[in-house]
Amino acid sequence: MAVTQLDPNLRLKQKTGVEARSLDRGMLLVDLSSGRCYRLNRVGAEVWQLLVGSPRLNDLFTNIATRYPVPTDQIETDVGDLISDLLREELVEIETLVAR
């Protein structure tokens, strides 16, 4: 799933059952249901931690842009690619809001 197919207003969240362990230069994610592992670099680990609050995709771009002096389009591409990978690997989910 390419990031261009995702609505920037979608809310994302960490999938239940995925454990994260900090490493010297990033993070290791382990899907406890499948046993699959996924390694994140330092920026990827920051994105993972930001997913705790179920942010919108656009909020992730903005937050990372405030931390690094990188052009916005590069951040959108890199973070978008990461989110696409995490969705494909079923480590994150699109949060479904229930109407009240």
C-alpha atoms as a printed R data frame, in Angstrom:
    type eleno elety resid chain resno       x       y      z
1   ATOM     1    CA   MET     A     1   0.000   0.000  0.000
2   ATOM     2    CA   ALA     A     2   1.685   3.184 -1.142
3   ATOM     3    CA   VAL     A     3   1.436   6.270  1.033
4   ATOM     4    CA   THR     A     4  -0.110   8.189 -1.852
5   ATOM     5    CA   GLN     A     5  -3.163   5.949 -1.414
6   ATOM     6    CA   LEU     A     6  -3.530   6.924  2.242
7   ATOM     7    CA   ASP     A     7  -5.584   9.861  3.423
8   ATOM     8    CA   PRO     A     8  -3.291  12.163  5.467
9   ATOM     9    CA   ASN     A     9  -6.158  12.502  7.986
10  ATOM    10    CA   LEU     A    10  -6.279   8.769  8.762
11  ATOM    11    CA   ARG     A    11  -5.420   7.922 12.343
12  ATOM    12    CA   LEU     A    12  -2.825   5.238 12.869
13  ATOM    13    CA   LYS     A    13  -2.092   3.077 15.889
14  ATOM    14    CA   GLN     A    14   0.280   0.368 16.983
15  ATOM    15    CA   LYS     A    15  -1.162  -3.100 16.514
16  ATOM    16    CA   THR     A    16  -1.993  -4.905 19.748
17  ATOM    17    CA   GLY     A    17   0.428  -7.757 20.306
18  ATOM    18    CA   VAL     A    18   3.501  -6.024 18.905
19  ATOM    19    CA   GLU     A    19   6.316  -5.659 21.420
20  ATOM    20    CA   ALA     A    20   8.991  -2.996 20.984
21  ATOM    21    CA   ARG     A    21  12.517  -3.128 22.380
22  ATOM    22    CA   SER     A    22  14.929  -0.204 22.239
23  ATOM    23    CA   LEU     A    23  18.296  -0.780 20.600
24  ATOM    24    CA   ASP     A    24  21.376   1.447 20.516
25  ATOM    25    CA   ARG     A    25  20.418   2.944 17.162
26  ATOM    26    CA   GLY     A    26  16.741   2.211 16.837
27  ATOM    27    CA   MET     A    27  14.156  -0.317 17.862
28  ATOM    28    CA   LEU     A    28  13.183  -3.935 17.313
29  ATOM    29    CA   LEU     A    29   9.493  -4.752 16.826
30  ATOM    30    CA   VAL     A    30   8.269  -8.291 17.410
31  ATOM    31    CA   ASP     A    31   4.803  -9.405 16.351
32  ATOM    32    CA   LEU     A    32   3.979 -11.896 19.100
33  ATOM    33    CA   SER     A    33   1.283 -13.630 17.050
34  ATOM    34    CA   SER     A    34   3.554 -14.430 14.094
35  ATOM    35    CA   GLY     A    35   7.017 -14.217 15.652
36  ATOM    36    CA   ARG     A    36   8.159 -11.891 12.880
37  ATOM    37    CA   CYS     A    37  10.682  -9.170 13.714
38  ATOM    38    CA   TYR     A    38  11.147  -5.750 12.163
39  ATOM    39    CA   ARG     A    39  14.058  -3.411 12.852
40  ATOM    40    CA   LEU     A    40  13.596   0.369 12.896
41  ATOM    41    CA   ASN     A    41  16.299   3.011 12.669
42  ATOM    42    CA   ARG     A    42  16.355   5.949 15.089
43  ATOM    43    CA   VAL     A    43  13.796   8.023 13.175
44  ATOM    44    CA   GLY     A    44  11.601   4.959 12.682
45  ATOM    45    CA   ALA     A    45  11.709   4.382 16.442
46  ATOM    46    CA   GLU     A    46  10.553   7.969 16.999
47  ATOM    47    CA   VAL     A    47   7.655   7.435 14.578
48  ATOM    48    CA   TRP     A    48   6.732   4.213 16.419
49  ATOM    49    CA   GLN     A    49   6.644   6.031 19.746
50  ATOM    50    CA   LEU     A    50   4.473   8.788 18.252
51  ATOM    51    CA   LEU     A    51   1.905   6.156 17.239
52  ATOM    52    CA   VAL     A    52   0.928   5.695 20.895
53  ATOM    53    CA   GLY     A    53  -1.456   8.642 20.667
54  ATOM    54    CA   SER     A    54  -3.158   7.415 17.450
55  ATOM    55    CA   PRO     A    55  -2.048  10.457 15.447
56  ATOM    56    CA   ARG     A    56  -3.144  11.405 11.970
57  ATOM    57    CA   LEU     A    57  -0.603  10.589  9.266
58  ATOM    58    CA   ASN     A    58  -0.210  14.323  8.631
59  ATOM    59    CA   ASP     A    59   0.611  14.862 12.335
60  ATOM    60    CA   LEU     A    60   3.467  12.369 12.044
61  ATOM    61    CA   PHE     A    61   4.920  14.344  9.139
62  ATOM    62    CA   THR     A    62   4.633  17.611 11.063
63  ATOM    63    CA   ASN     A    63   6.124  16.215 14.260
64  ATOM    64    CA   ILE     A    64   9.159  14.705 12.546
65  ATOM    65    CA   ALA     A    65   9.638  17.909 10.500
66  ATOM    66    CA   THR     A    66  10.028  19.895 13.734
67  ATOM    67    CA   ARG     A    67  12.838  17.572 14.840
68  ATOM    68    CA   TYR     A    68  14.966  17.390 11.691
69  ATOM    69    CA   PRO     A    69  16.194  20.034  9.226
70  ATOM    70    CA   VAL     A    70  15.025  18.046  6.201
71  ATOM    71    CA   PRO     A    71  12.743  19.251  3.379
72  ATOM    72    CA   THR     A    72   9.077  18.488  4.053
73  ATOM    73    CA   ASP     A    73   8.662  16.461  0.864
74  ATOM    74    CA   GLN     A    74  11.556  14.204  1.910
75  ATOM    75    CA   ILE     A    75  10.004  13.662  5.344
76  ATOM    76    CA   GLU     A    76   6.641  12.848  3.776
77  ATOM    77    CA   THR     A    77   8.299  10.351  1.437
78  ATOM    78    CA   ASP     A    78  10.455   8.677  4.093
79  ATOM    79    CA   VAL     A    79   7.849   8.553  6.869
80  ATOM    80    CA   GLY     A    80   5.180   7.594  4.338
81  ATOM    81    CA   ASP     A    81   7.323   4.693  3.098
82  ATOM    82    CA   LEU     A    82   7.858   3.543  6.682
83  ATOM    83    CA   ILE     A    83   4.127   3.674  7.452
84  ATOM    84    CA   SER     A    84   3.397   1.758  4.238
85  ATOM    85    CA   ASP     A    85   5.917  -0.902  5.284
86  ATOM    86    CA   LEU     A    86   4.458  -1.128  8.799
87  ATOM    87    CA   LEU     A    87   0.939  -1.464  7.382
88  ATOM    88    CA   ARG     A    88   2.068  -4.148  4.933
89  ATOM    89    CA   GLU     A    89   3.802  -6.043  7.756
90  ATOM    90    CA   GLU     A    90   0.638  -5.623  9.872
91  ATOM    91    CA   LEU     A    91   2.496  -3.886 12.702
92  ATOM    92    CA   VAL     A    92   0.261  -0.793 12.641
93  ATOM    93    CA   GLU     A    93  -3.427  -0.367 11.953
94  ATOM    94    CA   ILE     A    94  -5.682   2.344 10.677
95  ATOM    95    CA   GLU     A    95  -7.836   3.343 13.607
96  ATOM    96    CA   THR     A    96 -11.534   3.059 12.970
97  ATOM    97    CA   LEU     A    97 -13.568   5.654 14.806
98  ATOM    98    CA   VAL     A    98 -16.970   4.498 15.967
99  ATOM    99    CA   ALA     A    99 -19.784   7.030 15.522
100 ATOM   100    CA   ARG     A   100 -21.722   7.762 18.671
